[in-house]
């Protein structure tokens, strides 16, 4: 009889202990989830531009670069961010962009495109030129990683890309580089991997794209055009202030 009377009390105590332990476990899981969420929430790093106002590319890039002078553009450049239909994105991923045409005394022209963004993520990042060119109707004939012939005092060698792209109207030889935080990205996989690694550390990185191109009569002329394009890019980077150069180069 006595055992029958104590069993419910013991059972209730066991249930109370189990309930307390379950509540504690749930609380600890919620606490761990909150800590993990905070840790994985991307936070912008100071980056090259810091938290202050950005230098204005329109003012920072001079109208004369070596033998090249700024001229009105008679040909529309491929935009720096387009959708799959080739239309310019309404919501641009960049804080600043610059599209210009430069010409030398021989009438040769170089098309320059520059973009900078303070923060990048898997969803919002620098658009690769080969994607934008394809979207507006170009056929990419070649796309090769290259150590570009671009040099600036105090900067690392520039690992970029050389591309030949052809449309119904003309063919372009293109040299470009993309800086993603502390690396030069030469393919989309590198970009995603780097942004994932940075995101897991709770960091958002800035990024930049510098693209220069020349129209060539035949795709086979691209090899001879690259040295001229990259010499222009060397003069371009040399003409920038250290503050602006730090936005575009490592």
N, C-alpha and C positions, 0 to 999 in steps of 0.2 A: 504493500500500500504506500509505504514511504517512497519507494523507488518511483511509483507511478506519479507521486506528487512532485518530485524533483525533476523529472525528465523534461517537462515543458519549460521550466526555468532554465535548465542547462541549454535546451535547444534555442531559447530566445537569446541567451547570452552568446551562443555561437553565431546566431544570425546577426546580432549587433556587432560582433567582432568582424564578421565577414563584410558587413555593410560599411564599417569604418575603414577597413583595408581597401575595399573597392573604391570608396570615395577618395581615399588618399592616392590610389593608383591613377584614378581619372584626373585628379588635380595635378599630379606630377606629369602626366602625359600632356595635359593642356599647357602646363608651364613650359615643357620642353618644346612643344609645337610653337608657342609664342616666341621663345628664344630663337628657334630655327628660322621662323618667319622674319624676325628682325635681322638675323644674320644674313639671310639671303635677299633681303630687300636691297636692290641696287641703290647706291648712294654716289652722287657725282663726286669725282675726285677734283682737286684743284686744277690739274692738267696744265698744259702749256699756256692757256689763256687766263688761268686763275678765275676768280669769281667776278672780276671787274669787267668793264665794258671792253668789247673786242675792238681791235684795230679795224678800220674800215678798208676793205680790200680795194674799193674803187679809188680811194685816195692813196693807199700804200703802194699800189702797183704803178710804176711810172709809165708815161706815154711813150717814152723812148727807151728801148732796151738794146744796147749795142748798136748795130746797124739797122735795127728794126724800129719803125715808127707806127704808132697807133693810127689806124685808118677806119673810116666807116665800113661796116661789114655789108658786103653786097650779097652774101650767101648766109642763109640761116644755119646756125650750128645745131648739132644734135644736143638736145637739152641734157641737163645733168641728172634729172630724175623724171622718168616717164612711166606710164602704166603699160599694161600688156598690149594696149591698142595704139601705143605710140603717142598718147596725149600727155601733156605736161601735168604732173600731179598737182592737185589743188593744195594739198597739204604737203609742203616740201620738207624733206628730212634735214635741210641745212639751215644754219643760222645766217650764212652769207654765201653768195655765189658771184662769180665774175665771168663774163663771156666777152672776149675781145678778138679783134683781127689786127695783126701787125704785118707790115710790108717793108721790104728792103728796096734799095735803089734799082734793083733789077726787076722789080715788079712781083717778086715771089712773095707769097703770103703764108703766114703761120696762124692757125686758129688756136687760141689759148682759152682754156676753161679751168676755173679754180672753184673749189667748194670747201666749206669748213662747217663742222657741226660740233657743238660742245659735248653732246651726249649721244651714245649709240646703244642700241639693244638688238636682240634678235629680230625685232619687228621694225625698228627704225635705224637704218644704217646707210652708209655711203653706197650709192648704186654703182655697180661695175659698168664701165663703158661698153663692153661687148654686149651686155644685156640691153642697154639703152639704144645702141646702134641697131641691133636686131629688131627691136620693137618698132623703130621708125622705118623699117624696110631695107636696111643694109644686109648684105651677106658678109659674114665674117670669113675671110679667106684664110687667114692665119692668125694665131694668137700664141705668143711665146714669152715665157719668163726671161728676163734679161737684167743684167747689172747695167743700169743706164749710165750713159756718159754724162752724168750730172755731178758737179762738185761744188761744194760751198764750204768755206772755212768753218771748222769746228763741227761738221756734221758727219754722220755715218755714210758709207756708200749706199746708193739708192737702188734697191731691188724693186723693179717695176715690170711692166709688160710692153711688148711691141705688138701691134695689131695692124693688119691690112683689112679694110672693110670696103665693100663695093655696093653702090646703089645703082639705080637706073641712070643717074645723072653724072656721077663721078666716083673716083676711088680715092680713099684717104689712107695715108701712112700715119699711124698714131703711136705715140709714146706716152705712157702714163704711169703714175704711181699712186697707191692708196696707203696712207698712214692710218693704222688702227691703234690708238694708244701708243704703246711702245714697240710696235712692229710695223714692217711693211708687209701688206697682204697681197699675195700673188694669185690667190684663187678663193672661191667662195667657201670651200671647206676650212681653209685657214681662218677666214673671217669668223665663221660660226664657232669654231673651236675656241678661238681667242675670246670672243664675246661670252661664250659659255663659261670658260674658266674665270673670267673677270666677274661675271654675274654670280658665280658660286662664292666668290669672295666679297660679294656685296658692293661691287664697284661698277661705275659707269665711266667709260672712256670717251675722249674726244676723237675726232677723225678728220681726215682731209683727203681730197682728191685733186691732183694736178694733171691735166691732160693737154697735150699739144699735138697738132696734126698739120699735115701738108697734103694738098691735093696733088696726085700724081697721075700721069697719063696712062700708065700701065702698072699693074701690081708688081712687076719685076723691078720697077724703079724705087720701090719702098726701101730696099737695102741701102741705096745711096742717099735716101732722104733722111734716114734716122740720125746720122751724125749731125746734120744741119739742125734738125729739130732739137736734139739734145744739147747742142752748143747754145742754141737759143735759151733752153731751159736753164743751163748753167748761168748764162748772163742774167736771166730773169731772177734766179735765187740770189745772185750776187747783188742785184739792185735793191733787194728788200732790206728793211731794217731788221736787226736781230730779233725783235719782238714778233714781227710778222713771219720771219723765216722759221721761228720755233713752232708756229702753227702748222707748217706744211712739211717740215723735215724732222728727222730724228737727230 
